[in-house]
Amino acid sequence: MMSMNQQIITDRQTNSSSQSGFTLMETMVALGVFSVIVTIVGSIFVSSLRSARFVSIQSAAIDNTALVVEQITREVRTGVSFTIPNGQSQTLSFVNYKGQNVSYSFADGRIAKNGSPLTAEGITVNGMFYITDFSGATTPRITIVAGVKDPRKDIPLINIQTTVGARLIYYKT
């Protein structure tokens, strides 16, 4: 026969095994930890989206300006009769290989060819053209310096610079 103490211990064991689960305190602690983790992961995700958007805008501005500078560079290589007042100016005029007068300029925050804008509307481009080593007998070197900025975002100014030498090849027309 069981003693009274043995009966109480047996009852407690059967009651505790049938009532398994979490206490209110354990549930609240787990919910708090989960909330903190979700908040941290969410803020990291939002921050990475902002960074990606920033890089995308900056990359588009640089790509657009670099493409225009490359176009100028290709045309300068085969051009003649370069005109840059006082060795530096915001306007570069010359005759291209087709014999056409061409004028590139930094005006109104954009690069323009013969008055028609070449760079995208959403970016601001400022710069200068420089000519060096030009005495008439040597090959002229034109340096193009362009500063690119997207005015919609707080993006720092990015400078693009290249120097190109004219080949002085005369084409027959």
C-alpha positions as CSV (number, residue, x, y, z in Angstrom):
1,M,0.0,0.0,0.0
2,M,1.2,3.6,-0.7
3,S,1.9,6.0,1.9
4,M,0.5,9.5,1.9
5,N,3.8,11.1,0.8
6,Q,4.1,8.7,-2.1
7,Q,0.6,9.5,-3.2
8,I,1.2,13.3,-3.3
9,I,4.5,12.8,-5.3
10,T,2.7,10.5,-7.8
11,D,-0.1,13.1,-8.2
12,R,2.3,15.9,-8.9
13,Q,4.2,14.0,-11.5
14,T,1.0,13.1,-13.4
15,N,-0.3,16.7,-13.2
16,S,2.9,18.3,-14.3
17,S,3.3,16.0,-17.4
18,S,-0.3,16.6,-18.5
19,Q,0.1,20.4,-18.2
20,S,3.1,21.0,-20.4
21,G,3.6,24.4,-22.1
22,F,5.1,27.8,-21.7
23,T,4.4,30.3,-18.9
24,L,3.2,33.8,-19.7
25,M,6.6,35.1,-18.7
26,E,8.4,32.8,-21.1
27,T,6.1,33.8,-23.9
28,M,6.6,37.5,-23.3
29,V,10.4,37.1,-23.3
30,A,10.3,35.1,-26.5
31,L,8.0,37.7,-28.2
32,G,10.3,40.5,-27.1
33,V,13.5,38.8,-28.5
34,F,11.7,38.1,-31.7
35,S,10.5,41.7,-32.0
36,V,14.1,43.0,-31.5
37,I,15.5,40.6,-34.2
38,V,12.8,41.5,-36.7
39,T,13.4,45.2,-36.1
40,I,17.1,44.9,-36.6
41,V,16.7,42.8,-39.8
42,G,14.1,45.2,-41.2
43,S,16.3,48.3,-40.6
44,I,19.2,46.5,-42.3
45,F,17.0,45.7,-45.3
46,V,15.7,49.2,-45.6
47,S,19.2,50.7,-45.3
48,S,20.5,48.3,-48.1
49,L,17.6,49.4,-50.4
50,R,18.5,53.1,-49.8
51,S,22.1,52.4,-50.5
52,A,21.3,50.5,-53.7
53,R,19.1,53.4,-54.9
54,F,21.9,55.8,-54.2
55,V,24.5,53.7,-56.1
56,S,22.1,53.3,-59.0
57,I,21.5,57.0,-59.4
58,Q,25.2,57.8,-59.0
59,S,26.1,55.1,-61.5
60,A,23.5,56.3,-64.1
61,A,24.8,59.9,-63.8
62,I,28.4,58.8,-64.3
63,D,27.6,56.5,-67.1
64,N,25.6,59.1,-69.0
65,T,28.4,61.7,-68.7
66,A,31.2,59.2,-69.5
67,L,29.3,58.2,-72.7
68,V,29.1,61.9,-73.8
69,V,32.8,62.5,-72.9
70,E,33.7,59.4,-75.0
71,Q,31.7,60.7,-77.9
72,I,33.6,64.1,-77.7
73,T,36.9,62.2,-77.4
74,R,36.2,60.2,-80.5
75,E,35.3,63.2,-82.6
76,V,38.3,65.3,-81.2
77,R,40.7,62.5,-82.3
78,T,39.9,63.0,-85.9
79,G,39.3,66.8,-85.8
80,V,41.3,69.8,-86.9
81,S,41.4,73.5,-86.3
82,F,40.7,73.5,-82.6
83,T,39.6,76.7,-80.9
84,I,39.7,77.2,-77.2
85,P,40.0,80.8,-76.2
86,N,42.9,81.5,-73.8
87,G,43.7,77.8,-73.6
88,Q,40.7,77.0,-71.5
89,S,37.0,77.5,-72.0
90,Q,33.6,76.0,-71.5
91,T,33.3,75.8,-75.3
92,L,35.4,73.7,-77.7
93,S,35.1,74.4,-81.5
94,F,36.7,72.4,-84.3
95,V,36.2,70.9,-87.7
96,N,35.4,67.2,-87.6
97,Y,36.6,64.6,-90.2
98,K,33.5,65.2,-92.3
99,G,34.5,68.9,-92.7
100,Q,31.7,70.1,-90.4
101,N,32.1,72.8,-87.8
102,V,31.4,71.3,-84.4
103,S,31.0,73.0,-81.1
104,Y,30.8,71.3,-77.7
105,S,30.0,73.3,-74.6
106,F,29.1,73.1,-71.0
107,A,26.0,75.2,-70.7
108,D,23.0,75.3,-68.3
109,G,24.4,72.3,-66.4
110,R,24.6,70.0,-69.4
111,I,27.0,69.2,-72.2
112,A,25.7,70.3,-75.6
113,K,26.8,69.7,-79.2
114,N,26.0,72.6,-81.5
115,G,23.5,73.8,-78.9
116,S,21.7,70.4,-78.6
117,P,22.0,68.9,-75.1
118,L,23.7,65.5,-74.9
119,T,23.6,64.7,-71.2
120,A,20.5,63.5,-69.4
121,E,18.0,66.0,-68.0
122,G,18.2,64.8,-64.4
123,I,21.9,65.4,-63.8
124,T,24.1,68.6,-63.6
125,V,27.4,68.6,-65.5
126,N,29.8,71.5,-65.2
127,G,33.3,71.5,-66.7
128,M,36.0,73.0,-68.9
129,F,38.0,72.2,-72.0
130,Y,41.8,72.8,-71.9
131,I,44.2,72.8,-74.9
132,T,47.9,72.2,-74.4
133,D,51.0,71.5,-76.6
134,F,49.5,73.5,-79.4
135,S,51.9,75.6,-81.4
136,G,50.6,74.7,-84.8
137,A,53.4,72.3,-85.5
138,T,52.7,69.7,-82.8
139,T,49.6,67.6,-82.1
140,P,47.2,69.4,-79.9
141,R,46.1,67.8,-76.6
142,I,42.6,68.6,-75.4
143,T,41.7,67.9,-71.8
144,I,38.1,67.5,-70.8
145,V,37.1,68.0,-67.2
146,A,33.5,67.3,-66.2
147,G,32.0,67.5,-62.7
148,V,28.8,65.4,-62.4
149,K,26.1,65.8,-59.8
150,D,22.5,64.6,-59.4
151,P,20.6,67.6,-57.9
152,R,17.7,65.4,-56.8
153,K,19.8,63.6,-54.3
154,D,22.5,64.6,-51.9
155,I,25.2,63.0,-54.0
156,P,28.8,64.5,-53.9
157,L,30.3,65.9,-57.1
158,I,32.2,63.3,-59.1
159,N,34.9,64.5,-61.5
160,I,35.6,62.8,-64.9
161,Q,38.7,63.8,-66.7
162,T,40.3,62.7,-69.9
163,T,43.0,64.0,-72.3
164,V,42.9,63.2,-76.0
165,G,45.4,64.0,-78.7
166,A,44.2,64.8,-82.2
167,R,45.6,62.5,-84.8
168,L,45.7,65.2,-87.5
169,I,44.5,62.8,-90.2
170,Y,43.2,64.6,-93.2
171,Y,40.4,62.8,-94.9
172,K,39.5,63.1,-98.6
173,T,35.9,64.1,-99.2
